[in-house]
Amino acid sequence: MIDKIWQWVGDYCSGLLDKEEGRELRAWMDEAEENKQLFMEGVKMVREYQMVAGSDRNVSDSLKCVREKIRARRRRKLWIQVAAVASVMVLFALSFVFFYTPKSEEMSPVLAKVHAGGTKATLIVADGIQVDLTQDNLQEVIGQYGATVVKDREKENELRYDCVEISEEIEEKPVFHTISSPVGGEYHFTLADGTMVWLNSSSQLTFPTRFTGATREVIVEGEVYFEVEHDENKPFIVRVDDVSVRVLGTKFCISAYPENEGIMTTLVQGAVQVTSRDNRVVLKPGYQAVVDQYSGAIKQRAVELSLYTSWVQGVFEYENMKLNDIMVQLARWYDVQFTFSAPEYKERRFTGVVRKYEDLNDVLDMIEKTTNVKFIINGRNVTITSVIR
């Protein structure tokens, strides 16, 4: 059976899983919850493996490496249970095919590619002037606003606000800026206190160019990930409408899209206090607070962090998620419109990890394999229908 799983995951991740294999895979996953969990575990581990493994090996070397590691695991089977061995085999099979894309252009018609989003953002300064943060001469333009441009590891412009001593007169009159990322955009920058900020698509942050007074306060719309610089004498406060999140130094994500079930604060590290009207909770790492925007009520729950923060690492991770919710996220990132040909297709569920910088065509092809739906791309409009048997 292990050999069969090897074949399934290989064909699935390389885009070679045909309809018959897809039906067989779905049937196997439906036989037992353990089968589904095994598949989900393997897919999750791919993301972790991705962070430490290179993708420049050729096919034969990669396959040799996979087999050697599996044989090593088998030699230690006195303490490794069968299920663990199966999981390892799935992991390395996935890692092999995950980083290898076969040259299949000549095998199928070439469709127009819908490319992923990328670094796009606009700075809106106090007098209303808008600055494109992707322009080539950004440093010449941005210096007058108290910021510096540096090159990140991908050789793209990153904005960093200067941390300098300022006079009492300026402290009484803070200058506010807003950085906004559009649909199909994202942006990473650093505030004057050293706090790092990641804006997701269709999001924005309003903040002072210098933090003055007793607190550091910013305003969020959309989805933003923070790594807050610790300062026990000056709490960092994020405001979203009537909700405030108070921290000293920590890593967390706030998602306040209109289509969300509520304003979600997901804590990765440290501690945060979420306040809404007269309600208040203190989160621990691995927990999420969801604020009802109408009643102000707050519910707290344990979550799988990567499902809510993986976008910062360059992937989208899904666990038994409805297609309707997945398409909302993909629509923002790829700047496309999804239409379901029948309401019941919205309820189909998908588990997997996709790289967010892949073309949309490749992402949808992966989702098709285990959800029994078909995506028809026409320009920037995508129709979701059922597979015809």
C-alpha positions as CSV (number, residue, x, y, z in Angstrom):
1,M,0.0,0.0,0.0
2,I,2.9,2.3,0.7
3,D,4.0,2.0,-3.0
4,K,0.5,3.1,-4.0
5,I,0.5,6.1,-1.7
6,W,3.9,7.0,-3.2
7,Q,2.5,6.9,-6.6
8,W,-0.6,9.0,-5.6
9,V,1.4,11.7,-3.9
10,G,3.9,11.8,-6.7
11,D,1.3,12.2,-9.4
12,Y,-0.8,14.6,-7.3
13,C,1.9,17.1,-6.6
14,S,3.5,16.9,-10.0
15,G,0.1,17.5,-11.7
16,L,0.0,14.1,-13.4
17,L,-2.9,12.6,-11.4
18,D,-5.5,11.5,-13.9
19,K,-9.3,11.3,-13.2
20,E,-9.3,7.6,-12.5
21,E,-6.4,8.0,-10.0
22,G,-8.2,11.0,-8.4
23,R,-11.3,8.9,-7.8
24,E,-9.3,6.1,-6.3
25,L,-7.4,8.5,-4.0
26,R,-10.7,10.1,-2.8
27,A,-12.1,6.7,-2.1
28,W,-9.1,5.7,-0.1
29,M,-9.2,8.9,1.9
30,D,-12.9,8.4,2.6
31,E,-12.4,4.8,3.9
32,A,-10.9,5.9,7.2
33,E,-10.1,9.1,9.1
34,E,-6.6,7.8,9.6
35,N,-6.0,7.8,5.8
36,K,-7.1,11.4,5.6
37,Q,-5.0,12.4,8.6
38,L,-2.0,10.7,7.1
39,F,-2.3,12.7,3.9
40,M,-2.9,15.9,5.8
41,E,0.2,15.3,8.0
42,G,2.4,14.7,5.0
43,V,1.2,17.8,3.3
44,K,1.8,19.9,6.4
45,M,5.4,18.6,6.8
46,V,6.2,19.7,3.2
47,R,6.0,23.3,4.3
48,E,8.4,22.7,7.1
49,Y,10.7,20.8,4.8
50,Q,10.5,23.6,2.3
51,M,12.1,26.0,4.7
52,V,15.3,23.9,5.1
53,A,15.6,22.1,1.8
54,G,16.9,23.4,-1.5
55,S,15.1,23.0,-4.8
56,D,18.1,22.8,-7.1
57,R,18.7,19.0,-7.1
58,N,18.1,17.1,-10.3
59,V,15.6,14.3,-10.5
60,S,17.9,11.4,-10.0
61,D,19.8,12.9,-7.1
62,S,16.6,13.9,-5.4
63,L,15.1,10.4,-5.8
64,K,18.3,8.8,-4.5
65,C,18.3,11.0,-1.4
66,V,14.6,10.2,-0.7
67,R,15.2,6.4,-0.9
68,E,18.4,6.6,1.3
69,K,16.5,8.4,4.0
70,I,13.6,6.0,3.9
71,R,16.0,3.0,4.1
72,A,17.7,4.6,7.2
73,R,14.3,5.0,8.8
74,R,13.5,1.3,8.1
75,R,16.8,0.2,9.8
76,R,15.5,1.9,13.0
77,K,12.1,0.2,12.9
78,L,12.5,-1.2,16.4
79,W,11.3,2.1,17.7
80,I,9.4,3.5,14.7
81,Q,5.8,2.5,14.3
82,V,4.4,1.6,10.9
83,A,2.3,4.8,10.8
84,A,5.3,6.9,11.4
85,V,7.3,5.2,8.7
86,A,4.4,5.8,6.3
87,S,4.3,9.5,7.2
88,V,8.0,9.8,6.6
89,M,7.7,8.1,3.2
90,V,4.8,10.4,2.3
91,L,6.9,13.4,3.4
92,F,9.9,12.7,1.3
93,A,7.9,11.7,-1.7
94,L,6.0,15.0,-1.4
95,S,9.3,16.9,-0.9
96,F,10.7,15.3,-4.1
97,V,7.8,16.1,-6.4
98,F,7.0,19.4,-4.7
99,F,10.3,20.9,-5.9
100,Y,10.2,19.2,-9.3
101,T,7.9,20.4,-12.1
102,P,8.0,18.2,-15.2
103,K,8.3,19.7,-18.6
104,S,4.8,19.0,-19.8
105,E,4.1,22.0,-22.0
106,E,4.1,19.8,-25.1
107,M,1.7,17.3,-23.5
108,S,-1.3,19.7,-23.1
109,P,-2.6,22.9,-24.6
110,V,-1.0,26.0,-23.2
111,L,-3.6,28.2,-21.4
112,A,-3.1,31.9,-20.7
113,K,-1.4,32.1,-17.3
114,V,-2.8,34.1,-14.4
115,H,0.3,35.2,-12.5
116,A,0.5,35.6,-8.7
117,G,0.4,38.9,-6.9
118,G,3.6,40.6,-5.7
119,T,5.1,43.6,-3.9
120,K,2.8,46.5,-4.5
121,A,1.9,49.3,-2.2
122,T,1.2,53.0,-2.0
123,L,2.3,55.5,0.7
124,I,-0.2,58.2,1.6
125,V,1.5,61.1,3.5
126,A,-0.1,63.7,5.7
127,D,-0.9,66.2,2.9
128,G,-2.6,63.5,0.8
129,I,0.3,63.0,-1.6
130,Q,0.5,59.4,-2.8
131,V,3.8,57.7,-3.5
132,D,4.2,54.4,-5.4
133,L,6.5,52.3,-3.2
134,T,7.7,50.2,-6.1
135,Q,9.2,53.0,-8.3
136,D,12.9,52.9,-9.1
137,N,13.8,56.3,-7.7
138,L,12.0,55.8,-4.4
139,Q,14.9,56.9,-2.2
140,E,15.0,60.3,-3.9
141,V,11.3,60.8,-3.2
142,I,11.0,59.2,0.2
143,G,13.9,60.8,2.0
144,Q,11.9,64.0,2.7
145,Y,9.3,61.9,4.6
146,G,11.7,60.6,7.2
147,A,12.2,57.1,5.8
148,T,15.0,55.1,4.2
149,V,14.9,52.6,1.4
150,V,16.9,49.4,1.7
151,K,17.0,46.3,-0.5
152,D,15.6,43.1,0.9
153,R,16.8,39.6,0.1
154,E,14.7,39.5,-3.1
155,K,16.4,42.8,-4.2
156,E,13.2,44.7,-3.8
157,N,12.7,48.1,-2.1
158,E,11.8,47.9,1.6
159,L,10.8,51.0,3.5
160,R,12.3,51.7,7.0
161,Y,11.3,54.7,9.0
162,D,14.2,56.5,10.7
163,C,14.5,56.2,14.5
164,V,15.9,59.6,15.6
165,E,15.6,62.0,18.5
166,I,13.0,64.6,17.9
167,S,12.1,67.8,19.7
168,E,9.2,68.4,22.0
169,E,7.4,70.5,19.5
170,I,7.3,67.7,16.9
171,E,6.3,65.2,19.7
172,E,3.1,67.3,20.2
173,K,2.3,67.1,16.5
174,P,2.9,63.5,15.3
175,V,2.8,63.0,11.5
176,F,0.7,60.1,10.3
177,H,1.3,58.0,7.2
178,T,-0.7,55.2,5.6
179,I,0.7,52.4,3.6
180,S,-1.8,50.5,1.5
181,S,-1.5,47.3,-0.5
182,P,-4.0,46.7,-3.3
183,V,-5.7,43.5,-4.4
184,G,-2.9,41.3,-5.8
185,G,-0.3,43.1,-3.7
186,E,1.7,42.8,-0.5
187,Y,4.3,44.8,1.3
188,H,6.9,44.5,4.1
189,F,8.3,47.5,6.0
190,T,9.7,48.6,9.3
191,L,8.3,51.2,11.7
192,A,10.4,53.8,13.5
193,D,10.5,51.7,16.7
194,G,11.9,48.7,14.8
195,T,8.6,46.8,14.6
196,M,8.3,44.8,11.4
197,V,5.1,44.8,9.4
198,W,3.7,42.6,6.7
199,L,0.7,43.8,4.8
200,N,-1.4,41.2,3.0
201,S,-3.5,42.0,-0.1
202,S,-6.2,44.7,0.1
203,S,-4.9,45.9,3.5
204,Q,-3.5,49.1,5.0
205,L,-1.8,50.4,8.1
206,T,-2.0,54.0,9.4
207,F,0.9,54.9,11.8
208,P,2.9,57.9,13.1
209,T,6.3,58.4,11.5
210,R,7.7,58.7,15.1
211,F,6.2,57.2,18.2
212,T,5.6,59.9,20.8
213,G,3.8,59.9,24.1
214,A,3.2,56.9,26.4
215,T,2.0,54.4,23.7
216,R,2.7,53.3,20.2
217,E,-0.6,53.2,18.3
218,V,-1.4,52.1,14.8
219,I,-4.7,51.5,12.8
220,V,-5.3,48.3,10.7
221,E,-7.6,47.5,7.8
222,G,-7.5,44.1,6.2
223,E,-4.8,41.7,7.3
224,V,-1.5,42.6,8.9
225,Y,1.3,40.5,10.6
226,F,3.4,42.2,13.2
227,E,6.8,41.4,14.9
228,V,6.7,44.1,17.6
229,E,9.9,45.5,19.0
230,H,9.8,45.1,22.8
231,D,9.5,48.3,24.9
232,E,8.0,47.7,28.4
233,N,7.6,51.4,28.9
234,K,5.6,52.0,25.8
235,P,3.0,49.4,24.9
236,F,2.2,48.8,21.2
237,I,-1.6,49.1,20.5
238,V,-3.3,48.1,17.3
239,R,-6.8,49.5,16.7
240,V,-9.4,48.0,14.4
241,D,-12.7,49.9,14.7
242,D,-13.8,49.4,18.3
243,V,-11.3,46.6,19.0
244,S,-7.8,47.2,20.4
245,V,-4.9,44.8,20.8
246,R,-2.3,45.7,23.4
247,V,1.2,44.2,23.5
248,L,4.7,45.0,24.7
249,G,6.7,42.9,22.3
250,T,5.4,39.9,20.4
251,K,4.5,38.2,17.0
252,F,0.9,38.1,16.0
253,C,-1.5,38.5,13.1
254,I,-4.7,40.6,12.8
255,S,-7.3,39.8,10.1
256,A,-10.2,42.2,9.7
257,Y,-11.5,41.6,6.2
258,P,-15.2,42.3,5.9
259,E,-16.0,38.7,4.9
260,N,-14.4,37.3,8.0
261,E,-16.5,35.8,10.8
262,G,-15.1,38.5,13.0
263,I,-12.0,40.5,13.8
264,M,-9.4,37.7,14.3
265,T,-6.2,38.1,16.4
266,T,-3.8,35.1,16.2
267,L,-0.9,35.0,18.6
268,V,2.4,33.4,17.6
269,Q,4.7,34.5,20.4
270,G,4.4,36.5,23.6
271,A,1.1,37.7,24.9
272,V,-1.6,40.1,23.8
273,Q,-4.7,41.6,25.4
274,V,-7.7,41.9,23.1
275,T,-10.4,44.5,24.2
276,S,-13.8,45.1,22.6
277,R,-16.2,47.4,24.5
278,D,-16.5,45.9,28.0
279,N,-15.0,42.5,27.0
280,R,-11.4,41.5,27.4
281,V,-9.2,38.4,26.9
282,V,-5.5,37.7,27.2
283,L,-4.2,35.3,24.6
284,K,-1.5,32.7,24.9
285,P,0.6,31.5,21.9
286,G,-1.3,29.2,19.7
287,Y,-4.6,30.8,20.5
288,Q,-6.9,33.1,18.5
289,A,-9.5,35.7,19.6
290,V,-12.5,36.3,17.4
291,V,-14.4,39.5,18.1
292,D,-18.1,39.7,16.9
293,Q,-18.2,43.1,15.2
294,Y,-21.9,43.6,16.1
295,S,-22.1,42.5,19.8
296,G,-18.5,43.0,20.7
297,A,-18.3,39.5,22.2
298,I,-15.0,37.8,22.2
299,K,-14.5,34.0,21.8
300,Q,-11.1,32.4,22.3
301,R,-9.9,29.2,20.6
302,A,-6.8,27.1,20.0
303,V,-5.7,27.1,16.4
304,E,-3.1,25.6,14.0
305,L,-1.0,28.8,13.6
306,S,0.3,28.0,10.1
307,L,-3.3,28.1,8.8
308,Y,-3.5,31.8,9.6
309,T,0.1,33.0,9.2
310,S,1.6,30.9,6.4
311,W,1.0,33.6,3.9
312,V,3.9,35.5,5.5
313,Q,6.2,32.6,4.6
314,G,5.1,32.5,1.0
315,V,2.6,29.7,1.1
316,F,-1.1,29.2,1.6
317,E,-2.0,26.3,3.9
318,Y,-5.5,24.8,4.0
319,E,-6.9,22.1,6.3
320,N,-10.3,20.7,5.4
321,M,-11.3,24.3,4.3
322,K,-14.4,25.1,2.2
323,L,-13.7,26.0,-1.4
324,N,-15.8,29.2,-0.9
325,D,-13.4,30.4,1.8
326,I,-10.3,29.4,-0.3
327,M,-11.6,31.2,-3.4
328,V,-12.0,34.5,-1.4
329,Q,-8.3,34.4,-0.4
330,L,-7.2,33.5,-3.9
331,A,-9.4,36.2,-5.5
332,R,-7.6,38.8,-3.4
333,W,-4.1,37.5,-4.2
334,Y,-4.5,36.8,-7.9
335,D,-7.0,39.7,-8.6
336,V,-9.6,37.4,-10.2
337,Q,-13.3,36.8,-9.9
338,F,-14.6,33.3,-9.0
339,T,-18.1,32.2,-9.8
340,F,-19.7,28.9,-8.6
341,S,-22.0,27.3,-11.2
342,A,-23.9,25.7,-8.4
343,P,-24.1,26.6,-4.6
344,E,-23.2,23.1,-3.5
345,Y,-19.7,23.4,-4.9
346,K,-18.9,26.1,-2.3
347,E,-19.1,23.3,0.3
348,R,-16.4,21.1,-1.2
349,R,-13.3,20.9,1.0
350,F,-9.6,20.9,0.3
351,T,-6.5,20.1,2.4
352,G,-3.1,21.0,1.1
353,V,-0.3,23.5,0.9
354,V,0.3,25.7,-2.2
355,R,3.1,28.2,-2.9
356,K,1.5,31.6,-3.3
357,Y,3.9,32.8,-6.0
358,E,2.8,29.9,-8.4
359,D,0.6,30.8,-11.3
360,L,-3.1,30.5,-10.5
361,N,-3.4,27.8,-13.2
362,D,-1.1,25.5,-11.3
363,V,-2.7,26.1,-7.9
364,L,-6.2,25.4,-9.3
365,D,-4.9,22.2,-11.0
366,M,-3.7,20.9,-7.6
367,I,-7.1,21.7,-6.0
368,E,-9.0,20.0,-8.8
369,K,-7.3,16.6,-8.1
370,T,-9.1,15.9,-4.8
371,T,-12.2,18.0,-4.8
372,N,-14.0,16.7,-7.9
373,V,-14.5,20.2,-9.4
374,K,-13.3,21.9,-12.6
375,F,-12.0,25.4,-12.9
376,I,-12.6,27.2,-16.2
377,I,-10.4,30.3,-16.7
378,N,-11.5,33.0,-19.0
379,G,-9.3,36.0,-18.6
380,R,-9.7,37.2,-15.0
381,N,-12.9,35.3,-14.5
382,V,-12.9,31.7,-13.2
383,T,-16.0,29.5,-13.2
384,I,-16.2,26.5,-10.8
385,T,-18.2,23.6,-12.0
386,S,-18.3,19.8,-11.4
387,V,-16.2,17.3,-13.2
388,I,-18.2,15.5,-15.9
389,R,-17.9,11.7,-15.6
